[in-house]
Amino acid sequence: MLYFPEAKLFLPSDITNCVLWLDANDTSTLSIDVNSNVFEWRDKSGNNRNATQGTSTARPALSIFFNARNSLLFDGINDFLSIASSEFPSTFFTTEFTLAISALFDRVDGSSRVIFAKRTAGTNGVVLAQTSASATTFFDWGGSSTRYTMAGNPPPISSSFFIERNTSNRNALINGIAVSPVSAGTANPNTTSNLFISRTDGGTGFFSGYINEIIFYNKLLTTVEKEKLVGYLNWKWQGVDYLPNLHPYKTRIPRRYN
């Protein structure tokens, strides 16, 4: 009788062109100070694009997420991490790319809250953030006329956010559901600014909540790859209930050979 072992669980690195992978649950990739705050979040993609914070009072806390996994908790006041622009070839943000993030907003108080930003103020760029009191989640490329929006309350626990760009357009998804753009322009983003996690280049919009995982590919994902990555993030970070009913991983965890 032939025996077929259970297929291994899918990992983001199973998809080619993974150029950044930050996973807060993997504590072997975290450097932690005496106050349990994180001063380095190391890249699992093998490219050494590590996010760092040299100021002790501006470091996110190592915390426990709702499903008992490790996460980074940002205070919404001054916590942030950054990666030098020199770590990213300019083509990463001007040709095709896919950005995937698992995060939880925990504050709506009249201030913008930024998860991810690579954009100098006043220029084109890529920003994933929540606007002020309207609680609209958006992905912005240089102004309110070029953003994707989702009106209403902040996304539920826990959400996966996707931003993808090709040579003619860009798209955004939340929990595997496409978000309609206000204006889907195609301007190239700024490539000279550092990459910031939990604030803008200008030092505003500090994020309040948990950032669990950040994955970046310098290519567009296929539909199958995207479905697996959404399934991976939502199963891992307690967001499977928010997947669409017809999503292929609504009722099963993605594996490498399915």
C-alpha positions in Angstrom: 0.0 0.0 0.0 1.3 3.4 -0.9 1.4 6.0 1.9 1.0 9.6 1.1 2.0 11.8 4.1 0.0 14.9 4.9 1.1 17.8 2.8 3.0 20.4 4.7 1.4 23.7 5.6 1.8 26.5 3.0 4.4 29.2 3.8 4.7 32.6 2.1 8.2 31.6 1.0 6.6 28.9 -1.2 5.8 31.7 -3.6 8.7 33.0 -5.7 9.9 36.5 -5.5 9.3 37.0 -1.8 11.6 39.9 -1.0 10.4 40.8 2.5 8.8 38.7 5.2 8.3 39.9 8.8 6.6 37.4 11.1 5.9 38.6 14.7 5.0 35.1 15.9 8.5 33.9 15.1 10.4 35.2 18.2 13.7 34.0 16.8 13.5 37.0 14.4 12.9 39.5 17.1 15.5 41.4 19.2 14.0 42.5 22.5 15.2 44.9 25.1 14.9 44.6 28.9 11.5 46.2 28.8 10.1 43.6 26.3 10.1 46.1 23.5 11.3 45.2 20.0 14.3 47.0 18.5 14.8 44.7 15.5 12.3 42.7 13.4 14.4 40.5 11.1 13.4 39.5 7.6 12.6 35.8 7.0 12.9 36.1 3.2 16.6 35.7 3.3 17.3 39.3 2.0 18.2 40.9 5.4 15.7 43.7 5.0 15.4 44.1 8.8 13.1 46.7 10.4 14.8 48.5 13.3 14.3 51.1 16.0 17.3 52.6 17.8 15.4 54.8 20.2 14.3 52.9 23.3 11.2 55.0 23.9 9.8 54.5 20.4 9.9 50.7 20.2 6.7 48.5 19.9 6.0 46.0 22.6 6.2 42.2 22.2 2.7 41.2 23.0 0.2 38.3 22.8 -2.4 38.5 20.1 -6.0 37.2 20.6 -5.2 33.7 19.5 -2.1 33.4 21.8 0.4 34.1 19.0 3.1 36.7 19.4 2.6 40.1 17.9 3.9 43.6 17.9 1.8 46.1 19.8 2.2 49.8 18.7 1.1 52.5 21.1 -0.3 55.1 18.7 2.0 57.8 20.2 5.5 57.3 19.0 6.3 53.6 18.3 7.6 52.7 14.9 10.1 50.7 12.9 11.9 51.5 9.7 13.9 50.0 6.9 16.4 52.1 4.9 15.4 53.0 1.3 18.8 51.6 0.2 17.5 48.1 1.0 14.9 48.3 -1.8 15.8 48.6 -5.5 13.7 51.3 -7.1 12.0 48.9 -9.4 10.3 47.2 -6.4 7.8 50.0 -6.2 7.6 51.1 -9.8 6.8 47.9 -11.5 4.7 44.9 -10.4 4.4 44.1 -6.7 2.2 42.6 -4.1 2.1 43.7 -0.4 0.2 41.5 2.1 -0.3 42.5 5.8 -2.1 41.1 8.8 -3.0 43.8 11.4 -5.6 45.0 13.8 -6.6 48.6 14.3 -7.6 49.2 17.9 -8.3 53.0 18.0 -10.5 55.4 16.1 -10.0 58.8 17.7 -9.9 61.5 15.0 -6.3 60.7 13.9 -4.9 58.9 10.9 -3.3 55.5 11.8 -0.6 54.2 9.4 0.4 50.6 9.1 2.9 50.8 6.2 4.3 53.8 4.3 6.8 54.3 1.6 6.1 57.9 0.5 7.5 61.3 1.2 4.8 63.8 2.1 3.4 65.5 -1.0 4.6 62.9 -3.4 3.2 59.7 -4.9 3.7 56.6 -2.7 2.1 53.6 -1.1 0.4 54.0 2.2 -1.8 51.6 4.1 -3.7 53.4 6.8 -6.9 54.3 8.5 -8.3 57.8 8.1 -9.5 59.8 11.1 -12.9 59.6 12.7 -14.6 58.1 9.6 -12.8 54.7 10.3 -12.2 54.2 6.6 -9.4 51.9 5.6 -7.5 53.1 2.6 -4.5 52.5 0.4 -3.2 55.8 -0.9 -0.8 56.8 -3.7 -0.5 60.5 -3.2 -3.7 62.1 -2.1 -7.4 61.6 -1.4 -8.2 61.5 -5.1 -6.2 58.3 -5.6 -7.2 55.9 -2.8 -9.1 52.8 -2.1 -11.7 53.1 0.6 -13.9 50.9 2.7 -16.6 53.0 4.5 -17.9 52.1 7.9 -16.2 50.5 10.8 -12.6 49.3 10.9 -12.0 45.8 9.6 -12.7 43.1 12.1 -10.2 40.8 14.0 -8.0 39.9 12.3 -7.8 41.3 8.8 -5.5 40.7 5.9 -4.8 43.7 3.6 -3.5 43.3 0.1 -2.1 46.0 -2.2 -1.0 45.0 -5.7 0.3 47.0 -8.6 0.8 46.2 -12.3 1.9 48.4 -15.1 -1.6 49.7 -15.8 -3.5 49.6 -12.6 -3.5 48.8 -8.9 -5.9 46.9 -6.7 -6.7 46.5 -3.0 -8.3 43.6 -1.0 -9.4 43.2 2.6 -9.8 39.7 3.8 -9.8 38.5 0.2 -12.6 40.9 -0.9 -11.7 43.5 -3.5 -12.1 47.2 -2.4 -13.5 49.7 -4.9 -11.2 52.6 -5.7 -12.1 56.2 -5.5 -9.7 56.8 -8.3 -7.4 54.0 -9.7 -4.6 56.1 -11.1 -1.2 54.6 -11.9 1.4 57.2 -10.9 4.7 55.7 -9.8 5.3 55.8 -6.0 8.2 57.6 -4.5 11.3 55.4 -4.2 13.7 57.5 -2.2 12.0 57.5 1.2 12.7 54.9 3.9 10.0 52.3 4.5 8.1 53.0 7.7 6.0 50.6 9.8 3.5 52.5 12.0 4.1 56.1 10.8 4.6 58.3 7.7 7.9 59.6 6.4 7.0 62.9 8.0 6.6 61.4 11.5 2.8 61.5 11.7 0.0 58.9 11.8 1.4 56.6 14.4 -0.4 53.2 14.3 -2.4 52.0 17.4 -2.9 48.2 17.5 -1.3 45.0 16.5 0.9 44.4 13.4 1.3 40.6 13.0 2.9 40.0 9.6 4.2 41.8 6.6 5.0 40.1 3.3 6.2 41.7 0.1 6.7 40.2 -3.4 8.3 42.0 -6.4 5.7 40.5 -8.7 2.0 40.1 -9.1 0.6 36.9 -7.6 -1.6 34.5 -9.5 -5.1 34.0 -8.3 -4.1 30.7 -6.8 -1.1 32.2 -5.0 -3.2 35.1 -3.7 -5.9 32.8 -2.4 -3.3 30.7 -0.5 -1.7 33.8 1.0 -5.0 35.2 2.1 -6.0 31.8 3.6 -2.6 31.5 5.3 -2.9 35.0 7.0 -6.5 34.7 8.0 -6.2 31.2 9.4 -3.0 32.1 11.3 -4.3 35.4 12.7 -7.9 34.5 13.7 -9.5 36.0 10.7 -10.9 33.0 8.9 -14.5 33.9 9.8 -14.2 37.0 7.7 -13.2 35.3 4.5 -15.9 35.2 1.8 -18.1 32.2 1.9 -16.9 30.9 -1.5 -13.2 31.4 -0.7 -11.3 28.1 -1.3 -9.7 28.3 2.2 -12.8 29.2 4.1 -13.0 25.7 5.6 -9.5 24.4 5.2 -5.9 25.5 5.9 -3.8 26.1 2.8 -1.1 23.5 2.2 1.7 23.3 -0.2 0.1 20.7 -2.4 -3.6 21.5 -2.6 
